[in-house]
Amino acid sequence: MERYDVAIIGTGPAGLEAAITSKVRNKSVLLIGGKGSSDKVSKAHTIQNYLGLPDVSGEDMAKAFLDHAKSMGVEITEDKVNAVYSMGQYFAIQCHGNDYEASTVIVAAGMTAMKPFPGEMENLGRGVSYCATCDAALYKGKTAIILAYSAEDEPEAEFLAERADKVFYLPQYEYSGTLGGNIDVQLDVKPESIEMKDNQAVLNTGSGIYAADGIFILREQIAPSQLVPGLEMDGNHIKVDRSMATNIKGLFACGDITGAPYQYIKAAGEGNVAALSAVSYLNNFKKN
Ligand SMILES: Cc1cc2nc3c(=O)[nH]c(=O)nc-3n(C[C@H](O)[C@H](O)[C@H](O)COP(=O)(O)OP(=O)(O)OC[C@H]3O[C@@H](n4cnc5c(N)ncnc54)[C@H](O)[C@@H]3O)c2cc1C
């Protein structure tokens, strides 16, 4: 498997700038995220405080960022990172579509107002999971519940349903899909809490109880402490020093995920610092 110098999670301003700076420093780059930058960029109305782009629409700013990255040879690998594991000399990066390896990792995954459901964290890995495609093989002849937050999760449900006996699909977005067969789509179900009872994962909702062998929660974002086991947090943010280094050697973070102020230019600036720190880490690593 190819081992990249720098893997970057997130294609907002922090991740794109980190990728551009890493490229300028001649490092091999794996940039994982959405092809169209982040929604927080592309869906913003008018931005007045980004240097060099006065009164720009979010759509135009996203285009400027992506064009710049493309012109530098930065490619986006469209995928969602499920977990990052420090293996000592390198990092193993588990995504929904593939697994990767990199010598350093920069987390630029933005902030989410996500609050876990009561019982979610306690039962993570013991009935609750964030990646249906990763765990599908374990569901042969079993039942599962999927809490889905985007139409992009529908292929993931189909993949799981090829193995599982039955899948309850609970869309938390405006559903207009065509899922069928052994996928039971239940609309307007509001999840409240999760618990394990008699070896079954139980989802309590405003309209009744669902029980199955496992519950998959397919939110766009995963809490950083779940994304990278052992990561030191400062409240909801990843704790970093001025070089954007975290408590895990070789792992850096930048942008909204490291704390307020939540601003494009701050995110991009931190992306630049994180990349330079990753480069200097790589250079020192090679010397030792
Ligand atoms: C409506 C709106 C207007 C705003 N207006 C302004 C403004 O005028 N000026 C200003 O300075 N700031 C503004 N902001 C704030 C600005 O959007 C953020 O500060 C900035 O986008 C943060 O950049 P980021 O790269 O850290 O994170 P984000 O832009 O949030 O990008 C993070 C990306 O990582 C992706 N990601 C997350 N988890 C994973 C994973 N596991 N695997 C792969 N990818 C993942 C996300 O999907 C997202 O695309 C505005 C925000 C909003 C919502």
The ligand as a MOL file (V3000), in Angstrom:
LIG
                    3D

  0  0  0     0  0            999 V3000
M  V30 BEGIN CTAB
M  V30 COUNTS 53 58 0 0 0
M  V30 BEGIN ATOM
M  V30 1 C -23.5120 30.4300 6.5950 0
M  V30 2 C -22.0780 30.7050 7.0280 0
M  V30 3 C -21.4840 31.9040 6.7060 0
M  V30 4 C -20.1790 32.1620 7.1030 0
M  V30 5 N -19.6410 33.3620 6.7800 0
M  V30 6 C -18.3510 33.6250 7.1240 0
M  V30 7 C -17.7430 34.8660 6.7340 0
M  V30 8 O -18.3700 35.7480 6.1140 0
M  V30 9 N -16.4470 35.0470 7.0570 0
M  V30 10 C -15.6970 34.0980 7.7130 0
M  V30 11 O -14.5070 34.3190 7.9320 0
M  V30 12 N -16.2610 32.9410 8.1020 0
M  V30 13 C -17.5580 32.6670 7.8360 0
M  V30 14 N -18.1200 31.4740 8.2180 0
M  V30 15 C -17.3060 30.4900 8.9870 0
M  V30 16 C -16.5190 29.5620 8.0500 0
M  V30 17 O -17.4680 28.8850 7.2590 0
M  V30 18 C -15.6740 28.5270 8.8100 0
M  V30 19 O -14.8560 29.1780 9.7690 0
M  V30 20 C -14.7570 27.7660 7.8340 0
M  V30 21 O -15.5180 27.1270 6.8190 0
M  V30 22 C -13.9480 26.7180 8.5940 0
M  V30 23 O -13.1460 26.0230 7.6920 0
M  V30 24 P -12.6220 24.5380 8.0430 0
M  V30 25 O -11.8050 24.1320 6.8560 0
M  V30 26 O -12.0080 24.5260 9.3690 0
M  V30 27 O -13.9270 23.6420 8.1700 0
M  V30 28 P -15.1320 23.3940 7.1670 0
M  V30 29 O -15.2850 24.5020 6.2060 0
M  V30 30 O -16.2890 23.0510 8.0430 0
M  V30 31 O -14.6650 22.1110 6.3340 0
M  V30 32 C -14.5020 20.8630 6.9290 0
M  V30 33 C -14.7840 19.7990 5.9040 0
M  V30 34 O -14.3820 18.5170 6.4200 0
M  V30 35 C -15.3400 17.5600 6.0470 0
M  V30 36 N -15.2800 16.4130 6.9650 0
M  V30 37 C -15.6970 16.3450 8.2490 0
M  V30 38 N -15.4990 15.1220 8.7650 0
M  V30 39 C -14.9300 14.4010 7.7690 0
M  V30 40 C -14.5090 13.0460 7.6740 0
M  V30 41 N -14.6380 12.2100 8.7200 0
M  V30 42 N -13.9930 12.6200 6.5100 0
M  V30 43 C -13.8680 13.4570 5.4330 0
M  V30 44 N -14.2550 14.7600 5.4580 0
M  V30 45 C -14.7790 15.2080 6.6200 0
M  V30 46 C -16.6670 18.3020 6.1560 0
M  V30 47 O -17.6650 17.6440 5.4320 0
M  V30 48 C -16.2730 19.6500 5.5550 0
M  V30 49 O -16.4350 19.6240 4.1620 0
M  V30 50 C -19.4470 31.1960 7.8430 0
M  V30 51 C -20.0560 29.9960 8.1760 0
M  V30 52 C -21.3540 29.7390 7.7840 0
M  V30 53 C -21.9910 28.4270 8.1640 0
M  V30 END ATOM
M  V30 BEGIN BOND
M  V30 1 1 1 2
M  V30 2 1 2 3
M  V30 3 2 2 52
M  V30 4 2 3 4
M  V30 5 1 4 5
M  V30 6 1 4 50
M  V30 7 2 5 6
M  V30 8 1 6 7
M  V30 9 1 6 13
M  V30 10 2 7 8
M  V30 11 1 7 9
M  V30 12 1 9 10
M  V30 13 2 10 11
M  V30 14 1 10 12
M  V30 15 2 12 13
M  V30 16 1 13 14
M  V30 17 1 14 15
M  V30 18 1 14 50
M  V30 19 1 15 16
M  V30 20 1 16 17
M  V30 21 1 16 18
M  V30 22 1 18 19
M  V30 23 1 18 20
M  V30 24 1 20 21
M  V30 25 1 20 22
M  V30 26 1 22 23
M  V30 27 1 23 24
M  V30 28 2 24 25
M  V30 29 1 24 26
M  V30 30 1 24 27
M  V30 31 1 27 28
M  V30 32 2 28 29
M  V30 33 1 28 30
M  V30 34 1 28 31
M  V30 35 1 31 32
M  V30 36 1 32 33
M  V30 37 1 33 34
M  V30 38 1 33 48
M  V30 39 1 34 35
M  V30 40 1 35 36
M  V30 41 1 35 46
M  V30 42 1 36 37
M  V30 43 1 36 45
M  V30 44 2 37 38
M  V30 45 1 38 39
M  V30 46 1 39 40
M  V30 47 2 39 45
M  V30 48 1 40 41
M  V30 49 2 40 42
M  V30 50 1 42 43
M  V30 51 2 43 44
M  V30 52 1 44 45
M  V30 53 1 46 47
M  V30 54 1 46 48
M  V30 55 1 48 49
M  V30 56 2 50 51
M  V30 57 1 51 52
M  V30 58 1 52 53
M  V30 END BOND
M  V30 END CTAB
M  END
